[in-house]
Amino acid sequence: MIKVLFAVLTALPFSFQIAEKKEMKAHARPPLEWVLDAAEQGDAQAQYELGARYLRGIDVELDHAKAVEWYTKAAEQGHPIAQFNLGVCYGEGTGVRKDMVQSTEWVRRSALQGFAQAQFALAINYERGIGVNRDSSQAFAWYAKAAEQGHAFAQHNLGMCYSKGIGVERDPAKAAEWVEKAAEQGDMLAQCTIGFYYLEGRGVARDVAKAEKWWRKSAEQGYALAQYDLGTCYENGWGVERNMAMAAEWYAKAAAQGHESAINRLKTLQDK
């Protein structure tokens, strides 16, 4: 029997991705002069929007320093997305000198106002000790807040907290519950993880058909580990009819991404 592999990542790398309100992506944005006039009069929403335009070079020449200037004005008035984006700028050194303490402080202010993306980011910072002292209890608490708002990555990481006992007692059933919530939202890492849980009967009743289903969803999104695991399903007949050609096909997809175990299994099949 071929051994299935399982990703045990606890926290996804936080890429400091700028948050954007839907109106900034719309074609019918307010004219620049209106936004500028309102921003200069102290309107926090306009200040945020002006910062976003300077950051992206929308209707203005791209200028990261001006983006930080306007985000700061909005953030100091309590605009939660501006606070988060200002934290992102400090975290990446975009338009301002990189400062992880300042970054985390602005992310924290946004998180306290209930912005789920900031809550997720703050949880990662606490888990990894980025800009704050490492604190697994705080990490768990902030993952939970974001997860309860439907943030898929936070739901996955909350499940990992329950699985590994990070800031909370281990609880395999709750781990599976939260990971599956993330999987249902299309998160490919969560789909791969819940597939393993169903194969092993970890926190859920063992069900190889469900394991295969979730691995397929993840594999079809291009996740190499799930592609390898789906190959093992075809090689072993887990949830599908045994099919060595299909096993080789999925191993090849994972191997093309450099997955070492898939490379080895594919070579073994080809040598038979």
N, C-alpha and C positions, 0 to 999 in steps of 0.2 A: 504494500500500500504506500502511495506517495504521501509524504507529509505536507499538510497545508500550512501556509505561512500566515501570520497574523500581525498587523501593524499595531504597535503599542504606543503610538504617539499620544502624549498627554495633551499637549497644547500646540495648536497650529502656529507657525511663525507669524507674528504680527507684522504686516508689511506697511503699517502706517498709511493705509489707503485713505485718501481724502474723501470725506462725505459730501454729497451734493444733494440739494433739494431738487425735486422733480422739475420745478419751474426753471431751474438753470439749464436744463437739458431741452426744454421746449423751444420750438421755433419762435413763438410769440413772446420773447423777452421784452420787458419794459425798455424804452429807449435809454441809452446811456446817460443822457443829460438829466433825465428824471431821477435815475438811480443816484447819480453824483450829487444832485441838488438835495435829495432826501438824506443821503449819507452825511453831507456837510452840515445838515441841520440836526444831526444826532439820531437819526432813525436807525436802530440796530439791525433790522432786517436788510435795509439798503446797504449798510456798512458791510454786512456779511456778503451780500451779493456782489458788491464792488470788489471785495477781497477775492471772491471766487473768479471774477472776470480777469483780474490781474494775474491770478495764479495760472489760468488756462490761456490767457491771451484772447479772451472773447470780447470783441468790440473795442479792445484797447491793446496797446503793445504789452506783451508779456513782461511782467515785472514782479518777481517774487518778493522783493523788499516791500513794495507797495501792498502786495497781498497780505503780508504779515502786519503791516501798519493798519489796514482796514479790519482784518480779522481781530486784531487786538482791541480796537475801538468797540467792535460788536461784542467781543468776549467779555470785556470789562463791564458791559451792560447786562451780562447774563445770557447772551444768545448761546444755546447749548451746542449747536453745530459749529458755530464760529469757535467756541472754546475747544471742541474736539479737533477741528482743523488746525487751530493754532498749536495745539499739542503735537499734531502730526508734523507741522513745520519745524518745531523745536526738535522733534525726534529725528528728523532727517537732515536737519541743517539747511532747510529750504528758505532762503530769504532772511535767515537769521543764524547766528552761531548755534551749533548743535549743543543741546543741553537736556539730558534725559531727566533731570530732576524737574526742570520747568515743564518739559513735555508731559511727564506723568501728573504734575499738579493741574495742568489745564485739562487733561483727560479726566482726572478725578472730578473736577468741577462740573464737567459735562455729564459724567456718570451719575453724579448726585442729583442731577435734574431728570434722570430717567432715560437718557439717550443710550439705547441698547448697544450700539457699536462702540461707544466709549466704555460701557460697563464690561464688555468682552475684552477690550484692549487693557483696561485696568486690571482685570483678572489675570491676564497673561503677565503683566508687569509684576504683580504680586507673586505669581508662581515662580517667575524667573529672577526676581530681584532686580528689575529694571527701573531705576529712578526711585526706588523705595526698597526697604528691607524685605527680604523674601518672607512671605507669610502665607502658608497654605490655607489657613482658615479664611483669610480675606479673599484669596483666590477663589475658593469654593463659593463664598458668599456672593461675589460679583458675577461668577459664571451663572449662578442660580438666578440672579436678577435678570441677566440678559436672556437666559434660556426661557424663563417664564414669559418673556415678551416675544418669543418665537425666533430668536437668533439661532440659526442652525449650527454654526460653529461652536457657539456657547453650549448648545444642547449636547453636542458630541463631547466636548471637553468636560461638561458636568458629568456625563456618563462615565468618562475616564476617571474622574475624581471618585465616584462611587466604586468603580472597579478596582482602583489601586489604593483607596483609602487616603486620598489627598484632601486634608482639611475636614474629613468626615469619616465615619466608620464605613468599612467595606459593605456594600449591599449589591450583590450581583443582579437582583431583580430590578432595582432602580437604575443600575448601570444600563441594563438592556432597554429599559423603558425610555430613557433619555436619548440613548444612541439611536433607537428606532425612530424617535420623533425627528431627529436630524436627517436620518436616512429617507424618511417620507418626504422631506423637503428637497431631496435631490443631492444632498451632500455625499460625494463619492467616497470619501474616507469613512464616513459613518455607515454607508451601505456595505462597504467591505468589512467593517468591524462587526456589524450586526449579522452578517453572513457567517462569520466565524462563531459568534455566539450561538446561532441556530445549529451549526454543525456540531458544536461541543455540548450543547444543552446548558450553556452558561447563563443563568438568570432567566431562561426560557425553556420550554419543552424542546427536546432535540427534534429537529425537522430538517432533513437534508434537502427537501424540495425548496423550503424557504431560504436555506443557505445558498442554493444555486440561483434562486431568483434574485437575491440581493447582490450576489457577486456579478451576475450578468448585468444588472443595472449599473453597477460601478464600472465594470469592465468596458461597457459600451460608451462610457464617458472618457475612457482612455487611461484609467488608473491601472498602472502596471501590476501591482500586487494582486488586484482583483482579476486581472487577465490571467495571471499565473494560477490563481485559485480556481478560476473557471476551467482552466485546462485540466486541473486535477480532478474536477467533477467529471469531465468527459473521460479521463483516463481510468477513473475508479468506478464510474457509473453511479455517482452521487446525484440523485435528483433528475438525472437524464440517462438515456441509454448510453452504454459504453461506446465510445467512438474515438478511435485513435487519431483519425484524420482531423477531427474537430479539436482534439486535445493539442495536436501539433500546431494547428492554426492559432489557438489562443496563446500557447507558449511562444510562438513566433512573434505575436504582437507585443507580449511582455519583453521578450528578448530584444526586440528592436529598440526598446527604451533602456536597455542595459541591465535588465533584471537578471542577476546572476543565476538564481535557481532555475529560472525559465530557460536560460541559455543551456544549462547542464541537462535539463530534462529533454529539451528539444534535440540535443546532440545524442542522448541515449536512445530516443525514439528513432532518429535517423540512422543510427548504427545497427538497429535490429534488422 
